[in-house]
Amino acid sequence: GVFPEPQHDPVIAIAAVALRQGEREPFLRVVFTLLPCAPLRGATVRSFGEERDLLQVWGGLGPSQGPP
């Protein structure tokens, strides 16, 4: 296989799970997808029509953020 090249291969999905230190259960489970996908049990799915929008929202997800 070949590693994806950003000029030719769009990001199609990014998943994030966030836990607070000392807690056993995540407070955030989110999947960012390029174009719609089926629901995922236990996760929030955020779909975008453009890779730029997906990356912009994902990039804004920081340690001080709660669920989107």
mmCIF file of the N, C-alpha and C atoms, coordinates in Angstrom:
data_MODEL
# 
_entry.id   MODEL 
# 
loop_
_atom_site.group_PDB 
_atom_site.id 
_atom_site.type_symbol 
_atom_site.label_atom_id 
_atom_site.label_alt_id 
_atom_site.label_comp_id 
_atom_site.label_asym_id 
_atom_site.label_entity_id 
_atom_site.label_seq_id 
_atom_site.pdbx_PDB_ins_code 
_atom_site.Cartn_x 
_atom_site.Cartn_y 
_atom_site.Cartn_z 
_atom_site.occupancy 
_atom_site.B_iso_or_equiv 
_atom_site.pdbx_formal_charge 
_atom_site.auth_seq_id 
_atom_site.auth_comp_id 
_atom_site.auth_asym_id 
_atom_site.auth_atom_id 
_atom_site.pdbx_PDB_model_num 
ATOM 1   N N  . GLY A 1 1  ? 0.814   -1.192 0.000  1.00 0.00 ? 1  GLY A N  1 
ATOM 2   C CA . GLY A 1 1  ? 0.000   0.000  0.000  1.00 0.00 ? 1  GLY A CA 1 
ATOM 3   C C  . GLY A 1 1  ? 0.850   1.245  0.000  1.00 0.00 ? 1  GLY A C  1 
ATOM 4   N N  . VAL A 1 2  ? 0.213   2.300  -0.348 1.00 0.00 ? 2  VAL A N  1 
ATOM 5   C CA . VAL A 1 2  ? 0.848   3.611  -0.396 1.00 0.00 ? 2  VAL A CA 1 
ATOM 6   C C  . VAL A 1 2  ? 0.158   4.515  0.612  1.00 0.00 ? 2  VAL A C  1 
ATOM 7   N N  . PHE A 1 3  ? 0.943   5.278  1.326  1.00 0.00 ? 3  PHE A N  1 
ATOM 8   C CA . PHE A 1 3  ? 0.367   6.224  2.280  1.00 0.00 ? 3  PHE A CA 1 
ATOM 9   C C  . PHE A 1 3  ? -0.432  7.270  1.513  1.00 0.00 ? 3  PHE A C  1 
ATOM 10  N N  . PRO A 1 4  ? -1.632  7.626  1.990  1.00 0.00 ? 4  PRO A N  1 
ATOM 11  C CA . PRO A 1 4  ? -2.449  8.617  1.274  1.00 0.00 ? 4  PRO A CA 1 
ATOM 12  C C  . PRO A 1 4  ? -1.716  9.947  1.098  1.00 0.00 ? 4  PRO A C  1 
ATOM 13  N N  . GLU A 1 5  ? -1.947  10.563 -0.037 1.00 0.00 ? 5  GLU A N  1 
ATOM 14  C CA . GLU A 1 5  ? -1.361  11.867 -0.333 1.00 0.00 ? 5  GLU A CA 1 
ATOM 15  C C  . GLU A 1 5  ? -2.460  12.923 -0.271 1.00 0.00 ? 5  GLU A C  1 
ATOM 16  N N  . PRO A 1 6  ? -2.265  13.999 0.524  1.00 0.00 ? 6  PRO A N  1 
ATOM 17  C CA . PRO A 1 6  ? -3.329  14.974 0.723  1.00 0.00 ? 6  PRO A CA 1 
ATOM 18  C C  . PRO A 1 6  ? -3.806  15.655 -0.570 1.00 0.00 ? 6  PRO A C  1 
ATOM 19  N N  . GLN A 1 7  ? -2.964  15.720 -1.579 1.00 0.00 ? 7  GLN A N  1 
ATOM 20  C CA . GLN A 1 7  ? -3.372  16.353 -2.832 1.00 0.00 ? 7  GLN A CA 1 
ATOM 21  C C  . GLN A 1 7  ? -4.363  15.481 -3.604 1.00 0.00 ? 7  GLN A C  1 
ATOM 22  N N  . HIS A 1 8  ? -4.378  14.176 -3.330 1.00 0.00 ? 8  HIS A N  1 
ATOM 23  C CA . HIS A 1 8  ? -5.193  13.246 -4.107 1.00 0.00 ? 8  HIS A CA 1 
ATOM 24  C C  . HIS A 1 8  ? -6.209  12.465 -3.276 1.00 0.00 ? 8  HIS A C  1 
ATOM 25  N N  . ASP A 1 9  ? -5.955  12.285 -1.992 1.00 0.00 ? 9  ASP A N  1 
ATOM 26  C CA . ASP A 1 9  ? -6.782  11.429 -1.144 1.00 0.00 ? 9  ASP A CA 1 
ATOM 27  C C  . ASP A 1 9  ? -7.400  12.245 -0.008 1.00 0.00 ? 9  ASP A C  1 
ATOM 28  N N  . PRO A 1 10 ? -8.708  12.525 -0.085 1.00 0.00 ? 10 PRO A N  1 
ATOM 29  C CA . PRO A 1 10 ? -9.325  13.322 0.979  1.00 0.00 ? 10 PRO A CA 1 
ATOM 30  C C  . PRO A 1 10 ? -9.427  12.543 2.287  1.00 0.00 ? 10 PRO A C  1 
ATOM 31  N N  . VAL A 1 11 ? -9.475  13.293 3.381  1.00 0.00 ? 11 VAL A N  1 
ATOM 32  C CA . VAL A 1 11 ? -9.785  12.699 4.674  1.00 0.00 ? 11 VAL A CA 1 
ATOM 33  C C  . VAL A 1 11 ? -11.262 12.327 4.617  1.00 0.00 ? 11 VAL A C  1 
ATOM 34  N N  . ILE A 1 12 ? -11.600 11.072 4.908  1.00 0.00 ? 12 ILE A N  1 
ATOM 35  C CA . ILE A 1 12 ? -12.997 10.657 4.826  1.00 0.00 ? 12 ILE A CA 1 
ATOM 36  C C  . ILE A 1 12 ? -13.633 10.436 6.186  1.00 0.00 ? 12 ILE A C  1 
ATOM 37  N N  . ALA A 1 13 ? -12.827 10.224 7.229  1.00 0.00 ? 13 ALA A N  1 
ATOM 38  C CA . ALA A 1 13 ? -13.397 10.046 8.568  1.00 0.00 ? 13 ALA A CA 1 
ATOM 39  C C  . ALA A 1 13 ? -12.326 10.251 9.629  1.00 0.00 ? 13 ALA A C  1 
ATOM 40  N N  . ILE A 1 14 ? -12.748 10.869 10.734 1.00 0.00 ? 14 ILE A N  1 
ATOM 41  C CA . ILE A 1 14 ? -11.899 11.028 11.916 1.00 0.00 ? 14 ILE A CA 1 
ATOM 42  C C  . ILE A 1 14 ? -12.783 10.714 13.114 1.00 0.00 ? 14 ILE A C  1 
ATOM 43  N N  . ALA A 1 15 ? -12.324 9.844  13.993 1.00 0.00 ? 15 ALA A N  1 
ATOM 44  C CA . ALA A 1 15 ? -13.075 9.516  15.203 1.00 0.00 ? 15 ALA A CA 1 
ATOM 45  C C  . ALA A 1 15 ? -12.320 10.060 16.416 1.00 0.00 ? 15 ALA A C  1 
ATOM 46  N N  . ALA A 1 16 ? -13.082 10.521 17.408 1.00 0.00 ? 16 ALA A N  1 
ATOM 47  C CA . ALA A 1 16 ? -12.475 11.056 18.626 1.00 0.00 ? 16 ALA A CA 1 
ATOM 48  C C  . ALA A 1 16 ? -13.236 10.532 19.840 1.00 0.00 ? 16 ALA A C  1 
ATOM 49  N N  . VAL A 1 17 ? -12.487 10.139 20.849 1.00 0.00 ? 17 VAL A N  1 
ATOM 50  C CA . VAL A 1 17 ? -13.043 9.721  22.133 1.00 0.00 ? 17 VAL A CA 1 
ATOM 51  C C  . VAL A 1 17 ? -12.296 10.506 23.193 1.00 0.00 ? 17 VAL A C  1 
ATOM 52  N N  . ALA A 1 18 ? -13.036 11.121 24.116 1.00 0.00 ? 18 ALA A N  1 
ATOM 53  C CA . ALA A 1 18 ? -12.398 11.927 25.157 1.00 0.00 ? 18 ALA A CA 1 
ATOM 54  C C  . ALA A 1 18 ? -12.850 11.459 26.534 1.00 0.00 ? 18 ALA A C  1 
ATOM 55  N N  . LEU A 1 19 ? -11.874 11.323 27.421 1.00 0.00 ? 19 LEU A N  1 
ATOM 56  C CA . LEU A 1 19 ? -12.125 10.934 28.812 1.00 0.00 ? 19 LEU A CA 1 
ATOM 57  C C  . LEU A 1 19 ? -11.591 12.011 29.738 1.00 0.00 ? 19 LEU A C  1 
ATOM 58  N N  . ARG A 1 20 ? -12.282 12.191 30.849 1.00 0.00 ? 20 ARG A N  1 
ATOM 59  C CA . ARG A 1 20 ? -11.750 13.054 31.898 1.00 0.00 ? 20 ARG A CA 1 
ATOM 60  C C  . ARG A 1 20 ? -10.877 12.181 32.800 1.00 0.00 ? 20 ARG A C  1 
ATOM 61  N N  . GLN A 1 21 ? -9.754  12.738 33.224 1.00 0.00 ? 21 GLN A N  1 
ATOM 62  C CA . GLN A 1 21 ? -8.826  11.968 34.050 1.00 0.00 ? 21 GLN A CA 1 
ATOM 63  C C  . GLN A 1 21 ? -9.535  11.440 35.286 1.00 0.00 ? 21 GLN A C  1 
ATOM 64  N N  . GLY A 1 22 ? -9.360  10.150 35.527 1.00 0.00 ? 22 GLY A N  1 
ATOM 65  C CA . GLY A 1 22 ? -9.956  9.514  36.687 1.00 0.00 ? 22 GLY A CA 1 
ATOM 66  C C  . GLY A 1 22 ? -11.330 8.917  36.434 1.00 0.00 ? 22 GLY A C  1 
ATOM 67  N N  . GLU A 1 23 ? -11.946 9.245  35.312 1.00 0.00 ? 23 GLU A N  1 
ATOM 68  C CA . GLU A 1 23 ? -13.258 8.684  34.989 1.00 0.00 ? 23 GLU A CA 1 
ATOM 69  C C  . GLU A 1 23 ? -13.097 7.496  34.057 1.00 0.00 ? 23 GLU A C  1 
ATOM 70  N N  . ARG A 1 24 ? -14.032 6.560  34.149 1.00 0.00 ? 24 ARG A N  1 
ATOM 71  C CA . ARG A 1 24 ? -13.944 5.336  33.357 1.00 0.00 ? 24 ARG A CA 1 
ATOM 72  C C  . ARG A 1 24 ? -14.644 5.467  32.008 1.00 0.00 ? 24 ARG A C  1 
ATOM 73  N N  . GLU A 1 25 ? -15.644 6.298  31.923 1.00 0.00 ? 25 GLU A N  1 
ATOM 74  C CA . GLU A 1 25 ? -16.438 6.416  30.704 1.00 0.00 ? 25 GLU A CA 1 
ATOM 75  C C  . GLU A 1 25 ? -16.113 7.706  29.961 1.00 0.00 ? 25 GLU A C  1 
ATOM 76  N N  . PRO A 1 26 ? -16.038 7.633  28.646 1.00 0.00 ? 26 PRO A N  1 
ATOM 77  C CA . PRO A 1 26 ? -15.799 8.842  27.859 1.00 0.00 ? 26 PRO A CA 1 
ATOM 78  C C  . PRO A 1 26 ? -16.981 9.816  27.963 1.00 0.00 ? 26 PRO A C  1 
ATOM 79  N N  . PHE A 1 27 ? -16.687 11.094 27.939 1.00 0.00 ? 27 PHE A N  1 
ATOM 80  C CA . PHE A 1 27 ? -17.753 12.083 27.900 1.00 0.00 ? 27 PHE A CA 1 
ATOM 81  C C  . PHE A 1 27 ? -18.026 12.511 26.464 1.00 0.00 ? 27 PHE A C  1 
ATOM 82  N N  . LEU A 1 28 ? -17.170 12.078 25.535 1.00 0.00 ? 28 LEU A N  1 
ATOM 83  C CA . LEU A 1 28 ? -17.332 12.455 24.139 1.00 0.00 ? 28 LEU A CA 1 
ATOM 84  C C  . LEU A 1 28 ? -16.944 11.286 23.248 1.00 0.00 ? 28 LEU A C  1 
ATOM 85  N N  . ARG A 1 29 ? -17.837 10.951 22.348 1.00 0.00 ? 29 ARG A N  1 
ATOM 86  C CA . ARG A 1 29 ? -17.568 9.962  21.294 1.00 0.00 ? 29 ARG A CA 1 
ATOM 87  C C  . ARG A 1 29 ? -18.157 10.557 20.031 1.00 0.00 ? 29 ARG A C  1 
ATOM 88  N N  . VAL A 1 30 ? -17.312 10.950 19.122 1.00 0.00 ? 30 VAL A N  1 
ATOM 89  C CA . VAL A 1 30 ? -17.791 11.613 17.919 1.00 0.00 ? 30 VAL A CA 1 
ATOM 90  C C  . VAL A 1 30 ? -17.002 11.128 16.712 1.00 0.00 ? 30 VAL A C  1 
ATOM 91  N N  . VAL A 1 31 ? -17.698 11.004 15.593 1.00 0.00 ? 31 VAL A N  1 
ATOM 92  C CA . VAL A 1 31 ? -17.075 10.628 14.325 1.00 0.00 ? 31 VAL A CA 1 
ATOM 93  C C  . VAL A 1 31 ? -17.410 11.720 13.322 1.00 0.00 ? 31 VAL A C  1 
ATOM 94  N N  . PHE A 1 32 ? -16.393 12.265 12.699 1.00 0.00 ? 32 PHE A N  1 
ATOM 95  C CA . PHE A 1 32 ? -16.549 13.269 11.651 1.00 0.00 ? 32 PHE A CA 1 
ATOM 96  C C  . PHE A 1 32 ? -16.375 12.559 10.318 1.00 0.00 ? 32 PHE A C  1 
ATOM 97  N N  . THR A 1 33 ? -17.355 12.665 9.429  1.00 0.00 ? 33 THR A N  1 
ATOM 98  C CA . THR A 1 33 ? -17.277 11.960 8.147  1.00 0.00 ? 33 THR A CA 1 
ATOM 99  C C  . THR A 1 33 ? -17.448 12.913 6.977  1.00 0.00 ? 33 THR A C  1 
ATOM 100 N N  . LEU A 1 34 ? -16.785 12.561 5.903  1.00 0.00 ? 34 LEU A N  1 
ATOM 101 C CA . LEU A 1 34 ? -16.987 13.254 4.634  1.00 0.00 ? 34 LEU A CA 1 
ATOM 102 C C  . LEU A 1 34 ? -18.138 12.530 3.959  1.00 0.00 ? 34 LEU A C  1 
ATOM 103 N N  . LEU A 1 35 ? -19.238 13.211 3.785  1.00 0.00 ? 35 LEU A N  1 
ATOM 104 C CA . LEU A 1 35 ? -20.491 12.675 3.253  1.00 0.00 ? 35 LEU A CA 1 
ATOM 105 C C  . LEU A 1 35 ? -21.182 11.834 4.325  1.00 0.00 ? 35 LEU A C  1 
ATOM 106 N N  . PRO A 1 36 ? -22.466 11.630 4.200  1.00 0.00 ? 36 PRO A N  1 
ATOM 107 C CA . PRO A 1 36 ? -23.227 10.920 5.234  1.00 0.00 ? 36 PRO A CA 1 
ATOM 108 C C  . PRO A 1 36 ? -22.804 9.460  5.397  1.00 0.00 ? 36 PRO A C  1 
ATOM 109 N N  . CYS A 1 37 ? -23.020 8.952  6.605  1.00 0.00 ? 37 CYS A N  1 
ATOM 110 C CA . CYS A 1 37 ? -22.804 7.527  6.869  1.00 0.00 ? 37 CYS A CA 1 
ATOM 111 C C  . CYS A 1 37 ? -23.913 7.048  7.792  1.00 0.00 ? 37 CYS A C  1 
ATOM 112 N N  . ALA A 1 38 ? -23.996 5.764  7.984  1.00 0.00 ? 38 ALA A N  1 
ATOM 113 C CA . ALA A 1 38 ? -25.001 5.180  8.870  1.00 0.00 ? 38 ALA A CA 1 
ATOM 114 C C  . ALA A 1 38 ? -24.732 5.619  10.310 1.00 0.00 ? 38 ALA A C  1 
ATOM 115 N N  . PRO A 1 39 ? -25.779 5.668  11.135 1.00 0.00 ? 39 PRO A N  1 
ATOM 116 C CA . PRO A 1 39 ? -25.575 5.992  12.550 1.00 0.00 ? 39 PRO A CA 1 
ATOM 117 C C  . PRO A 1 39 ? -24.649 4.966  13.213 1.00 0.00 ? 39 PRO A C  1 
ATOM 118 N N  . LEU A 1 40 ? -23.913 5.424  14.202 1.00 0.00 ? 40 LEU A N  1 
ATOM 119 C CA . LEU A 1 40 ? -23.013 4.554  14.966 1.00 0.00 ? 40 LEU A CA 1 
ATOM 120 C C  . LEU A 1 40 ? -23.479 4.567  16.416 1.00 0.00 ? 40 LEU A C  1 
ATOM 121 N N  . ARG A 1 41 ? -23.821 3.405  16.917 1.00 0.00 ? 41 ARG A N  1 
ATOM 122 C CA . ARG A 1 41 ? -24.334 3.301  18.290 1.00 0.00 ? 41 ARG A CA 1 
ATOM 123 C C  . ARG A 1 41 ? -23.306 3.840  19.289 1.00 0.00 ? 41 ARG A C  1 
ATOM 124 N N  . GLY A 1 42 ? -23.761 4.723  20.146 1.00 0.00 ? 42 GLY A N  1 
ATOM 125 C CA . GLY A 1 42 ? -22.903 5.267  21.186 1.00 0.00 ? 42 GLY A CA 1 
ATOM 126 C C  . GLY A 1 42 ? -22.041 6.436  20.762 1.00 0.00 ? 42 GLY A C  1 
ATOM 127 N N  . ALA A 1 43 ? -22.182 6.888  19.521 1.00 0.00 ? 43 ALA A N  1 
ATOM 128 C CA . ALA A 1 43 ? -21.354 8.001  19.034 1.00 0.00 ? 43 ALA A CA 1 
ATOM 129 C C  . ALA A 1 43 ? -22.220 9.035  18.318 1.00 0.00 ? 43 ALA A C  1 
ATOM 130 N N  . THR A 1 44 ? -21.773 10.248 18.344 1.00 0.00 ? 44 THR A N  1 
ATOM 131 C CA . THR A 1 44 ? -22.376 11.310 17.550 1.00 0.00 ? 44 THR A CA 1 
ATOM 132 C C  . THR A 1 44 ? -21.672 11.312 16.204 1.00 0.00 ? 44 THR A C  1 
ATOM 133 N N  . VAL A 1 45 ? -22.438 11.314 15.125 1.00 0.00 ? 45 VAL A N  1 
ATOM 134 C CA . VAL A 1 45 ? -21.855 11.371 13.785 1.00 0.00 ? 45 VAL A CA 1 
ATOM 135 C C  . VAL A 1 45 ? -22.098 12.760 13.224 1.00 0.00 ? 45 VAL A C  1 
ATOM 136 N N  . ARG A 1 46 ? -21.022 13.422 12.816 1.00 0.00 ? 46 ARG A N  1 
ATOM 137 C CA . ARG A 1 46 ? -21.100 14.736 12.174 1.00 0.00 ? 46 ARG A CA 1 
ATOM 138 C C  . ARG A 1 46 ? -20.622 14.570 10.739 1.00 0.00 ? 46 ARG A C  1 
ATOM 139 N N  . SER A 1 47 ? -21.495 14.808 9.774  1.00 0.00 ? 47 SER A N  1 
ATOM 140 C CA . SER A 1 47 ? -21.148 14.620 8.361  1.00 0.00 ? 47 SER A CA 1 
ATOM 141 C C  . SER A 1 47 ? -21.007 15.960 7.662  1.00 0.00 ? 47 SER A C  1 
ATOM 142 N N  . PHE A 1 48 ? -20.093 16.015 6.710  1.00 0.00 ? 48 PHE A N  1 
ATOM 143 C CA . PHE A 1 48 ? -19.796 17.239 5.983  1.00 0.00 ? 48 PHE A CA 1 
ATOM 144 C C  . PHE A 1 48 ? -19.706 16.942 4.495  1.00 0.00 ? 48 PHE A C  1 
ATOM 145 N N  . GLY A 1 49 ? -20.085 17.911 3.683  1.00 0.00 ? 49 GLY A N  1 
ATOM 146 C CA . GLY A 1 49 ? -20.000 17.773 2.236  1.00 0.00 ? 49 GLY A CA 1 
ATOM 147 C C  . GLY A 1 49 ? -18.630 18.099 1.682  1.00 0.00 ? 49 GLY A C  1 
ATOM 148 N N  . GLU A 1 50 ? -17.837 18.839 2.441  1.00 0.00 ? 50 GLU A N  1 
ATOM 149 C CA . GLU A 1 50 ? -16.503 19.269 1.998  1.00 0.00 ? 50 GLU A CA 1 
ATOM 150 C C  . GLU A 1 50 ? -15.451 18.884 3.030  1.00 0.00 ? 50 GLU A C  1 
ATOM 151 N N  . GLU A 1 51 ? -14.333 18.391 2.562  1.00 0.00 ? 51 GLU A N  1 
ATOM 152 C CA . GLU A 1 51 ? -13.229 18.013 3.450  1.00 0.00 ? 51 GLU A CA 1 
ATOM 153 C C  . GLU A 1 51 ? -12.777 19.210 4.294  1.00 0.00 ? 51 GLU A C  1 
ATOM 154 N N  . ARG A 1 52 ? -12.729 20.375 3.694  1.00 0.00 ? 52 ARG A N  1 
ATOM 155 C CA . ARG A 1 52 ? -12.298 21.593 4.397  1.00 0.00 ? 52 ARG A CA 1 
ATOM 156 C C  . ARG A 1 52 ? -13.163 21.837 5.637  1.00 0.00 ? 52 ARG A C  1 
ATOM 157 N N  . ASP A 1 53 ? -14.479 21.676 5.499  1.00 0.00 ? 53 ASP A N  1 
ATOM 158 C CA . ASP A 1 53 ? -15.388 21.899 6.625  1.00 0.00 ? 53 ASP A CA 1 
ATOM 159 C C  . ASP A 1 53 ? -15.181 20.854 7.716  1.00 0.00 ? 53 ASP A C  1 
ATOM 160 N N  . LEU A 1 54 ? -15.017 19.602 7.329  1.00 0.00 ? 54 LEU A N  1 
ATOM 161 C CA . LEU A 1 54 ? -14.765 18.519 8.278  1.00 0.00 ? 54 LEU A CA 1 
ATOM 162 C C  . LEU A 1 54 ? -13.520 18.844 9.108  1.00 0.00 ? 54 LEU A C  1 
ATOM 163 N N  . LEU A 1 55 ? -12.441 19.189 8.443  1.00 0.00 ? 55 LEU A N  1 
ATOM 164 C CA . LEU A 1 55 ? -11.183 19.456 9.135  1.00 0.00 ? 55 LEU A CA 1 
ATOM 165 C C  . LEU A 1 55 ? -11.256 20.703 10.008 1.00 0.00 ? 55 LEU A C  1 
ATOM 166 N N  . GLN A 1 56 ? -12.003 21.690 9.558  1.00 0.00 ? 56 GLN A N  1 
ATOM 167 C CA . GLN A 1 56 ? -12.126 22.925 10.332 1.00 0.00 ? 56 GLN A CA 1 
ATOM 168 C C  . GLN A 1 56 ? -12.857 22.667 11.656 1.00 0.00 ? 56 GLN A C  1 
ATOM 169 N N  . VAL A 1 57 ? -13.947 21.915 11.609 1.00 0.00 ? 57 VAL A N  1 
ATOM 170 C CA . VAL A 1 57 ? -14.697 21.617 12.837 1.00 0.00 ? 57 VAL A CA 1 
ATOM 171 C C  . VAL A 1 57 ? -13.891 20.686 13.734 1.00 0.00 ? 57 VAL A C  1 
ATOM 172 N N  . TRP A 1 58 ? -13.290 19.648 13.152 1.00 0.00 ? 58 TRP A N  1 
ATOM 173 C CA . TRP A 1 58 ? -12.467 18.730 13.942 1.00 0.00 ? 58 TRP A CA 1 
ATOM 174 C C  . TRP A 1 58 ? -11.302 19.476 14.594 1.00 0.00 ? 58 TRP A C  1 
ATOM 175 N N  . GLY A 1 59 ? -10.683 20.375 13.868 1.00 0.00 ? 59 GLY A N  1 
ATOM 176 C CA . GLY A 1 59 ? -9.552  21.135 14.400 1.00 0.00 ? 59 GLY A CA 1 
ATOM 177 C C  . GLY A 1 59 ? -9.943  22.040 15.559 1.00 0.00 ? 59 GLY A C  1 
ATOM 178 N N  . GLY A 1 60 ? -11.204 22.422 15.640 1.00 0.00 ? 60 GLY A N  1 
ATOM 179 C CA . GLY A 1 60 ? -11.679 23.266 16.732 1.00 0.00 ? 60 GLY A CA 1 
ATOM 180 C C  . GLY A 1 60 ? -12.015 22.481 17.976 1.00 0.00 ? 60 GLY A C  1 
ATOM 181 N N  . LEU A 1 61 ? -11.973 21.168 17.900 1.00 0.00 ? 61 LEU A N  1 
ATOM 182 C CA . LEU A 1 61 ? -12.267 20.314 19.042 1.00 0.00 ? 61 LEU A CA 1 
ATOM 183 C C  . LEU A 1 61 ? -11.024 20.265 19.914 1.00 0.00 ? 61 LEU A C  1 
ATOM 184 N N  . GLY A 1 62 ? -11.074 20.930 21.039 1.00 0.00 ? 62 GLY A N  1 
ATOM 185 C CA . GLY A 1 62 ? -9.900  21.011 21.901 1.00 0.00 ? 62 GLY A CA 1 
ATOM 186 C C  . GLY A 1 62 ? -10.180 20.462 23.278 1.00 0.00 ? 62 GLY A C  1 
ATOM 187 N N  . PRO A 1 63 ? -9.184  20.462 24.137 1.00 0.00 ? 63 PRO A N  1 
ATOM 188 C CA . PRO A 1 63 ? -9.330  19.885 25.462 1.00 0.00 ? 63 PRO A CA 1 
ATOM 189 C C  . PRO A 1 63 ? -10.393 20.562 26.313 1.00 0.00 ? 63 PRO A C  1 
ATOM 190 N N  . SER A 1 64 ? -10.688 21.829 26.056 1.00 0.00 ? 64 SER A N  1 
ATOM 191 C CA . SER A 1 64 ? -11.686 22.512 26.863 1.00 0.00 ? 64 SER A CA 1 
ATOM 192 C C  . SER A 1 64 ? -13.086 22.364 26.283 1.00 0.00 ? 64 SER A C  1 
ATOM 193 N N  . GLN A 1 65 ? -13.191 21.714 25.151 1.00 0.00 ? 65 GLN A N  1 
ATOM 194 C CA . GLN A 1 65 ? -14.489 21.571 24.499 1.00 0.00 ? 65 GLN A CA 1 
ATOM 195 C C  . GLN A 1 65 ? -15.272 20.413 25.081 1.00 0.00 ? 65 GLN A C  1 
ATOM 196 N N  . GLY A 1 66 ? -16.561 20.558 25.104 1.00 0.00 ? 66 GLY A N  1 
ATOM 197 C CA . GLY A 1 66 ? -17.459 19.468 25.444 1.00 0.00 ? 66 GLY A CA 1 
ATOM 198 C C  . GLY A 1 66 ? -17.997 18.870 24.166 1.00 0.00 ? 66 GLY A C  1 
ATOM 199 N N  . PRO A 1 67 ? -19.069 18.124 24.270 1.00 0.00 ? 67 PRO A N  1 
ATOM 200 C CA . PRO A 1 67 ? -19.657 17.515 23.062 1.00 0.00 ? 67 PRO A CA 1 
ATOM 201 C C  . PRO A 1 67 ? -20.048 18.571 22.044 1.00 0.00 ? 67 PRO A C  1 
ATOM 202 N N  . PRO A 1 68 ? -19.851 18.265 20.739 1.00 0.00 ? 68 PRO A N  1 
ATOM 203 C CA . PRO A 1 68 ? -20.195 19.246 19.699 1.00 0.00 ? 68 PRO A CA 1 
ATOM 204 C C  . PRO A 1 68 ? -21.678 19.450 19.564 1.00 0.00 ? 68 PRO A C  1 
# 
